[in-house]
Amino acid sequence: MHDIGKPISRTESSDGISHFYGHDEISARIVTEIADRMKWSSEDKRVITNLVAQHMQLHFMLTNIGTNPSKKVMAKFIKTAGTQWKELMMLTIADTKSARGPKSNIEEEVPQLLELF
């Protein structure tokens, strides 16, 4: 469900590579609509929508900052993720493994981040 907005956001660069810029925000809007239609509780809707909306944050942090972000950066991640920061980390690991398969070293990166706490 976290990537449900990918088809809508898909663009292709001149070299033929697909990009999905903003799919996290689009996916969160779609999940909100689904939650309303299915009459999810307010809490379930809030938690799931937040996870979907934020699911690229840790990936971007690892890509742009590396595995040694400052405590300030990690504190911002925790604040933005809210009480679901652990779930968000698990979603990031699963998403990365499914996209990159054996080439992923996300399991090595996440423990290094946790050491900052």
C-alpha positions in Angstrom: 0.0 0.0 0.0 2.9 2.4 0.7 3.7 2.5 -3.1 0.1 2.7 -4.4 0.9 6.2 -5.8 3.8 5.0 -8.0 1.8 4.5 -11.2 0.4 8.1 -11.0 3.8 9.7 -10.2 5.8 7.7 -12.8 8.0 9.7 -15.1 10.7 8.6 -17.4 14.0 10.4 -18.0 15.6 10.8 -21.4 17.8 7.8 -20.7 14.8 5.6 -20.1 15.0 5.3 -16.3 11.7 5.4 -14.4 11.3 7.8 -11.5 8.5 8.1 -9.0 9.0 11.6 -7.5 6.5 12.4 -4.8 4.9 8.9 -4.8 5.0 8.9 -1.0 2.8 12.0 -0.8 0.4 10.7 -3.5 0.3 7.3 -1.8 -0.6 8.9 1.5 -3.5 10.8 -0.1 -4.8 7.6 -1.7 -4.5 5.7 1.6 -6.5 8.4 3.3 -9.3 8.0 0.7 -9.2 4.2 1.2 -9.3 4.5 4.9 -12.3 6.8 4.7 -14.1 4.4 2.3 -13.4 1.4 4.5 -14.3 3.3 7.7 -11.0 2.7 9.5 -10.7 4.1 13.0 -9.1 7.6 13.2 -6.1 6.1 14.9 -5.5 3.4 12.3 -5.9 6.0 9.5 -3.5 8.4 11.2 -0.8 5.7 11.9 -1.0 4.0 8.4 -1.1 7.3 6.5 1.9 8.6 8.5 3.9 5.5 7.7 3.0 5.7 4.0 3.8 9.5 3.9 7.1 9.1 5.7 8.3 5.8 4.2 11.0 7.4 2.0 12.5 9.6 4.8 14.9 7.1 6.2 16.0 6.0 2.7 16.7 9.6 1.7 18.6 10.2 5.0 20.8 7.1 4.4 21.3 8.1 0.7 22.1 11.8 1.3 23.8 11.7 4.7 25.2 8.2 4.9 25.3 6.0 7.9 26.7 8.6 10.2 24.0 11.3 10.6 24.2 13.6 13.5 22.0 13.2 16.6 20.2 16.3 15.4 19.2 14.7 12.1 18.1 11.5 13.9 16.1 13.5 16.4 14.3 15.2 13.5 13.6 11.7 12.1 12.1 10.5 15.4 10.0 13.7 15.8 8.7 13.4 12.2 8.1 9.7 12.4 6.4 10.0 15.8 5.8 6.9 17.9 6.0 4.8 14.8 9.7 5.3 14.2 10.5 1.6 14.7 7.7 0.6 12.3 9.0 3.1 9.8 12.5 1.6 10.1 11.0 -1.9 9.5 9.0 -0.7 6.5 12.2 0.9 5.1 14.2 -2.4 5.5 11.4 -4.4 3.8 11.0 -1.9 1.0 14.7 -1.7 0.3 15.2 -5.5 0.4 12.3 -6.0 -2.0 13.6 -3.4 -4.4 17.3 -4.3 -4.3 17.3 -7.9 -3.1 20.7 -9.3 -2.2 22.5 -6.1 -3.3 21.0 -4.3 -0.3 23.0 -3.8 2.8 20.3 -2.0 4.7 20.5 -4.4 7.6 24.1 -3.2 8.2 23.1 0.5 7.9 20.1 0.5 10.3 22.0 -0.8 13.4 24.6 1.9 12.9 21.7 4.5 13.0 20.3 2.9 16.2 23.6 3.4 17.9 22.9 7.1 17.9 20.1 6.7 20.4 
